[in-house]
Amino acid sequence: MTQAQVDAACGEATSLGKRAIVHAQGPEGARAAVLAGCTSVEHGYRLTDEVLDLMAQHGTYYDPNFGLLLHNYIENKEKFLGIGNFNEEGFEYMQKGIPIGIDTFKRAMNRKIKMVFGTDVGAGGLGRNFEEFIYRIRDGGQPPMEAIISATSRAAESIRMQDKIGTLAPVWKPTSCVWIPRSRSCRNDCFHRWLTAVPDPIDELLKVSSEASCSDVGTENLLILRFIAR
């Protein structure tokens, strides 16, 4: 697409109060998206420093997808091979793309580009989206809390819903705690029955948590949930 075409697409989205998310592997497409005022860039494995600087200047969101997406394809190679354009050459290209994606991710992180959380994963990876956290923290060096923010408050901000979703509001002091039996079977069953039995479980939790400190919790009990959102 030409710059004029990308300008028209993202410009129309903006005029209608919508967001425009652009899938761009390389710097050319990403640069066009940023200059057109698009909301975010997906993938961007091969982004140059120049384009990353441009994204930082324009406040463009970035969803790198460098972890689960490629690893899922490679792990399930025998199931994809031969379908459409999934061939040996393509899988070699994906394997080589992993370190490139990690390097780009680190350079984006150093520029404090607004990262959001996504995977773009397909068959074989559905239900495993949380693994992207592992790749970002372990391979990309992202601080754990920053990874969590990318999937919560910043993701909500990127779709202009930060006033409705994406943030946990504390309803008691961080030092408060609630405990239930350590046994997994009892924990899940009893706690569920307790939540549905009391008139207002949130108020009940507040009352219980105010009666003891976290130091009172022994090894036979399990500490849960320091914060609960209403």
N, C-alpha and C positions, 0 to 999 in steps of 0.2 A: 504494500500500500504506500501511496505517496504521503508526504506530510500534509498536503491539502485534504486528502481523504480521511486521515486520522483526525485532523483538526475538525472536520465536519462531523465525524462520528461522536467524538468526545464533547464537541461544542453543543451538539444537539442534546446529549445527555445532560449537560450542565444547565441548558436552558429549560429543561423539564424537571430540574431538581433531582436528577438521578446521578448515580455513580457509574463510572466506566472503568472496568477492570480489563487490563490488556495482558494477554499471554505473549511474552517476548523472550526468546532464548538469548538472542544476541544484543549487542549495543545499539544497532541501527533502529530496530523496532522500539526498544525501550526509550531511546532518545526522542523519537517521534512522539511517543505516548506522553512523556514528561512535558515536552514543549506544547503539546495540545491540551495540557491541563487535565489529563486522565487521572483517575483516583489512585490506582495502584498498578504495579507491574508484577506479574506472576512469573515464576521460574528465574529468568535472568541469569543463567549459569555463567555466561561469558561477558558479563558487563565490565566495561573498562572503568578506570578511575575517573575519567572525564564524565562518563554517564552517571556514576555513583555520586559524584560531586553535584551534578545537575539535579539529581533526585533529592539530595539533602537540601539544596537551595530552594527547590519548589515544594518541599514537604510531601513528596510522593511516597505513598506507602509501598512496602516491598514484601512479597510473600515468596521466599526463595525455593521452597519445595525441593531441596537438594538431598533429602534423606530417604524417607520411605518410598517415594515414587520410583526412583531408580533401583533401590535395593529390592523392592517387591518384584519388579520385572525380572531382575537377574535371578532372584531366588526361585521364581516360577518360570524360568526360561523354557523348560520342556513343554509347558502348557501353552506358551505363546508362540513358540517357534513355528514358522510356516503359515501363520495367520496374517493376512494382509502383507504389510511391509516389515514384519518381524522376522529378520534373518540374522545370520551370524555377524555380518558386518554391522548391523544395527546394535546388536548386543555388545560388540566390542566398543562401539562408540559410546554406549551408555556407561560401560565400565570405566572408560577413560574420563568420562564427564564427572564422576564422583569427586575426585580431588579438585577439579576445576571449580565445581559448585561450592565446595568447602572453602576454598581460597576466596571466592567472590563474597561468600557469606561473611567471612572474617573482615574483609575490606569494607563491606557495608556496615558492619557492626562498629568498626573503628570510626566511621563517619557519623555514627548515631542516626542512621536512617531509620525511619519509623517502620519497624518490622511487625507484620501480623502473622498469624499462625494458620497454615493450611497445608494440604498434602497433594491435592490433585490426583490422588491415588484411585486406581480402578480395581478390577477383579483381582482377588488375592490379598488386597490390602484393606478392604472395607472392614471396619471394626477394629482396625489396628492403628488408627490415626494418632493415638497417644505416643506411638513409637517415634514420631517426629521430634518430640521433646528430647528423647534420648540422643538422637543424631545431632540436634542443635547444641545440646549441652556437652556431650562427650566429644564429638568430632569438631563442632564449630566453636567450642569454648564459650558459649553464651552463658552468662550467669543464670542459675535456675529461676530466680525471681523475675528476671527480664523475660525469660521464656514464658512464664506464666502470664505476665502482663500482656505479652504479644497475643495470647489466646483469649484474653478476657477484656480488660478495659480498653486496650488499644484496638483490638478487633472491633469492639462496639463503636469506638470513635470513628473508625474508618468507614462505617456504614451509617454514621450520624445517629446512632442510637445509644450514645453513652449515658443519656439521662434515664434510660429504661433498663438496660442490661449491661453485663460485663463487670460489675463491681459488687463485691460482698461488703455489706454494711455491718460493722460490729455492733452487737446489741448488749454485750457485756465486756468487762475489762479483760485484756489479754491474759491476765494471770488466773482468771476463773477457769474451771474445768468441770467436766461431767464424766462420770465413769459408769461402766456397765460390765457384766461378767466377761472374763477373758475368752471363754469357750466360744468358738465361732458359731456353732449351731444355736446355742442359747442366746448369744449376742444378737444375731439377726432376728430370731423369732421373738424373743422376749422384748427387745427394744421396739420392734414394730408394734407389738401388742400394746406396749406402754404408751407409745405415741398416739395410737388410735383410741386409747381408753381415757386419757386425761382430757379435760375440756379445752385447755390451752397449753399444748406441749412446750411452746416457747417460754411462756411465763413460768411453767413448772421447772424447766431447765434453769431459768434464772434463779429461782428460789433455791433449788438444790445446790447449784454451783456457788451460791453465796454462803453456804453453811460449812464449807470446808475448803482447804487450800490444796493446790496440786501436790504438795508434799505428803498429803494423806493417802495418795493413791499407791497401793502396794503392787507387787509383782503378780498377784492373783487377779488384778483388775486391769482394764485397758482404758487409757486416756483417749477421749475422742473430742473432736470439734471445739476448738477454742473460740471460733466465731460462728454465728448462725445468722443468715440474712432473713429478714422478714419477707 
